[in-house]
Amino acid sequence: MFPKAVDQHKPNKPLIPNGLGVVYVLISVVYLFLLYYFDYSAALPLAGCILFGGFMGLLDDWIDLRWRYKAFLPLFASLPLAVQRGEALGPEATKIATYFFGKIDFGIYFYIIVIPLIVTVTTNAINQLGGLNGLETICPSVVALGLMATSTEKSIFLLGPLLVYLILAFFNFRGKIFVGNTGSFAIGITLASYAVTTNNEQTLLIAILPYIFNSCLILANALLLGKAARLILEGRHLRSENRRSLLTIIACFRPFTERQLVVFVSVIVAFSTSIAVLVWLLV
């Protein structure tokens, strides 16, 4: 049913079913539509965002979108979020609750700058940290758990999507499937839209700091030096001769197997997410 892609980080380079992220999109959207039917109004814009993220990822899987388009397309997904937030929170809609500075009111700029920035940065940052089995599924799932822990009253919105993504993560980590850009864009926009809907932006920001660091490093090398990050496969181990991404920085110190590298990065994301939850508990 699904096209197959080469697993570049396996010695025999097997062909693996790709694009299973569409399963996440379809089931998550049906789940959110059911919640909307039972009067959870915020479920509708979340479903719309997931559909948009999945469609954008599907386009990328089909025609390999240029980064200039991938950088700006998520902006359109911010429209339903702005409408929903304005209706749900009223005068409080343009304020972000921070743990150190109280509530900051961005006024009209919240709609035209802050929300689009959150959606665009999160979606593309999640998509950029990938390429290894399990990396595109385990790490976003950890962030999702952190968001649920800091917004318990509304965690039902993420419960269904997270369960589906964890099932995909199990098979992805074992090298049985790829979620493709369809999955990584969809889960990225899920995290961003959920954070905006639940007024939980600061938790998201702290949790995805490793993603932001990785994206900044990749973009700086690509734009300033015209060079891309690259992992070198030697036997069953991956190593790197440069420091142009989070993965290559880690692999520069010593060779890792693919699973070891995925676990290492997952621990880093778990640490940043734990810090986000701890700040929420203590401040």
C-alpha atoms as one frame of an Amber mdcrd trajectory, in Angstrom:
protein
   0.000   0.000   0.000   2.851   2.401   0.747   5.845   3.370  -1.402   9.195
   2.112  -0.149  12.276   4.151   0.640  15.879   3.104   1.178  17.051   2.894
   4.785  20.342   4.721   4.294  21.729   3.884   7.726  21.597   0.114   7.475
  24.505  -1.886   6.003  22.383  -3.651   3.379  20.187  -0.555   2.733  16.809
  -2.343   2.849  13.605  -0.903   1.385  11.157   0.213   4.092   7.484   1.258
   3.724   7.404   5.060   3.817   4.736   7.652   4.521   3.010   5.878   7.423
   2.505   9.302   8.954  -0.742   9.423   6.986  -2.097   6.846   9.453  -1.398
   9.303  12.267  -3.118  12.122  10.380  -6.281  10.181   9.555  -6.828   8.600
  12.970  -5.974  11.798  14.856  -8.376  13.865  12.769 -11.219  11.354  13.241
 -10.521  11.352  16.992 -10.629  15.164  17.151 -13.797  15.307  15.058 -15.417
  12.989  17.604 -14.327  15.285  20.426 -15.814  18.224  18.551 -19.077  16.311
  18.247 -19.098  16.049  22.056 -18.754  19.857  22.400 -14.964  20.182  22.654
 -14.822  23.215  20.351 -11.021  23.548  20.390 -10.738  20.141  18.709 -11.790
  21.525  15.322  -8.872  23.944  14.712  -6.460  21.275  15.990  -7.860  18.823
  13.447  -7.534  21.436  10.709  -3.894  22.080  11.608  -3.039  18.366  11.595
  -4.679  17.970   8.189  -2.690  20.915   6.860   0.583  19.608   8.308  -0.052
  16.153   6.886  -0.877  17.585   3.461   2.277  19.696   3.476   4.375  16.663
   4.431   2.706  14.588   1.743   3.616  17.226  -0.837   7.200  17.147   0.402
   7.309  13.349   0.146   5.948  13.521  -3.411   7.768  16.497  -4.956  10.546
  17.327  -2.446   9.514  20.896  -1.561  12.239  23.528  -1.374  13.007  24.835
   2.091  11.746  28.300   1.209   8.251  26.846   0.765   8.441  24.594   3.813
   9.454  27.598   5.901   6.369  29.655   5.033   3.580  27.164   4.328   2.867
  26.533   8.051   1.879  30.198   8.338  -1.512  29.340   6.866  -2.180  26.896
   9.697  -1.977  29.751  12.199  -5.253  31.256  10.923  -7.702  28.817  12.603
  -5.611  28.923  15.784  -5.873  32.706  15.971  -9.646  32.588  15.506 -10.157
  29.831  18.077  -7.929  31.473  20.673  -9.636  34.833  20.237 -13.070  33.283
  20.725 -12.031  31.121  23.680  -9.958  33.586  25.711 -11.345  36.988  24.704
  -9.186  39.842  26.094  -6.680  37.306  27.454  -6.051  35.827  23.993  -3.081
  38.039  23.192  -1.289  37.280  26.456   1.321  34.583  27.017   1.724  33.233
  30.520   5.410  33.071  31.443   6.899  31.633  34.593   9.363  34.432  35.278
   7.711  37.611  33.965   4.023  36.956  34.522   1.674  37.497  31.591   3.025
  39.405  28.607   0.458  41.092  26.360   1.558  41.219  22.708  -1.628  42.900
  21.485  -2.410  42.517  17.786   1.155  41.325  17.173   0.292  38.058  18.898
  -1.921  37.146  15.937   0.311  38.415  13.130   3.740  37.505  14.524   3.748
  35.283  17.619   1.323  32.536  16.552   2.767  32.242  13.004   6.273  32.159
  14.487   5.401  29.396  16.964   3.766  27.266  14.274   6.489  27.803  11.665
   9.490  27.310  13.954   8.076  24.249  15.736   6.896  22.498  12.576  10.152
  22.970  10.677  12.406  22.291  13.681  10.681  18.960  14.346  11.037  18.049
  10.676  14.746  18.918  10.560  15.767  16.593  13.393  15.165  13.283  11.661
  16.659  10.745   9.314  17.223   7.942  11.823  14.776   5.198  12.778  12.782
   6.374  15.785  14.103   9.919  15.884  11.068  11.460  14.172   8.638   9.598
  16.419  10.143   9.087  19.877  11.382  12.636  20.505   8.128  14.425  19.528
   6.225  11.917  21.672   8.360  12.929  24.656   7.535  16.606  24.039   3.841
  15.734  23.725   3.943  13.999  27.111   5.466  17.130  28.633   2.729  19.317
  27.154   0.052  16.968  28.474   1.611  16.994  31.940   1.499  20.812  32.081
  -2.043  21.169  30.728  -3.848  18.265  32.351  -7.371  19.683  31.939  -7.026
  19.763  28.140  -4.748  16.765  27.675  -7.632  14.804  26.158  -6.900  16.623
  22.870  -3.462  15.012  22.671  -4.359  11.631  24.127  -5.567  10.009  20.884
  -2.879  11.455  18.609  -0.141  10.507  21.075  -1.307   6.896  21.376  -1.296
   6.545  17.581   2.154   8.114  17.299   3.579   5.872  20.023   2.406   2.803
  18.103   4.107   4.155  14.979   7.212   4.912  17.084   7.424   1.256  18.139
   7.627   0.068  14.533   9.715   3.034  13.381  12.384   2.472  16.030  12.656
  -1.178  14.976  13.217  -0.091  11.373   9.956  -1.540  10.061   8.367   1.715
   8.817   9.076   5.366   8.079   6.535   8.055   8.967   8.040  10.325   6.309
   7.636  14.075   6.108   3.891  13.479   6.360   4.358  12.288   9.931   7.055
  14.738  11.030   5.223  17.819   9.733   1.912  16.594  11.159   3.302  15.919
  14.643   5.235  19.198  14.621   2.143  21.222  13.824   0.201  19.174  16.402
   2.592  20.243  19.165   2.542  23.889  18.072  -1.230  24.126  17.715  -1.836
  22.337  21.016   0.528  24.709  22.847  -1.237  27.751  21.378  -4.685  26.322
  22.134  -3.819  25.556  25.770  -1.782  28.747  26.358   1.245  26.567  27.040
   3.806  28.183  24.768   6.625  28.446  27.283   6.582  24.732  28.066   6.845
  24.046  24.337   9.732  26.497  23.948  11.815  24.916  26.720  11.031  21.367
  25.591  12.096  21.939  21.976  15.341  23.788  22.739  17.418  20.856  21.349
  15.368  21.088  18.139  15.936  24.832  17.888  19.673  24.392  18.487  19.816
  21.737  15.764  17.918  23.920  13.263  20.061  26.992  13.966  23.221  24.956
  13.414  21.938  23.423  10.157  20.733  26.756   8.772  23.908  28.618   9.762
  26.080  26.066   7.955  23.803  25.908   4.928  23.388  29.677   4.501  26.847
  30.892   5.541  29.094  28.022   4.439  26.919  26.255   1.888  27.612  22.920
   3.610  25.232  20.261   4.881  25.478  17.927   7.859  26.389  14.341   6.985
  26.677  11.071   8.878  29.055   8.399   7.573  28.074   4.743   7.853  30.928
   2.376   8.718  29.732  -1.175   9.287  26.920  -0.753  11.776  28.193   2.495
  13.254  27.640   6.138  12.322  30.333   8.751  12.646  30.828  12.324  11.493
  33.737  14.501  10.449  31.894  17.793  10.974  29.732  19.558  13.555  26.873
  20.901  11.481  23.901  19.466  13.379  23.050  17.979  16.754  23.538  14.473
  15.367  26.927  15.195  13.816  28.182  16.882  16.993  27.395  13.727  18.969
  28.804  11.403  16.292  32.030  13.430  16.158  33.069  12.241  19.595  32.834
   8.551  18.795  30.915   6.230  16.463  27.413   5.176  17.535  25.015   2.620
  16.197  21.805   4.102  14.841  19.810   2.998  17.867  22.416   4.356  20.288
  22.347   7.725  18.555  18.538   7.840  18.624  18.477   6.955  22.329  21.142
   9.600  23.047  19.130  12.357  21.345  15.905  11.127  22.939  17.513  11.465
  26.376  18.514  15.050  25.530  14.932  15.881  24.514  13.611  14.116  27.615
  15.942  16.257  29.735  14.778  19.548  28.174  11.143  18.432  28.502  11.700
  17.491  32.155  13.147  20.964  32.770  10.018  22.468  31.193   7.751  20.414
  33.450   9.886  21.147  36.518   9.738  24.887  35.874   5.959  24.625  35.528
   5.744  22.814  38.886   8.076  25.070  40.860   7.549  28.589  39.522
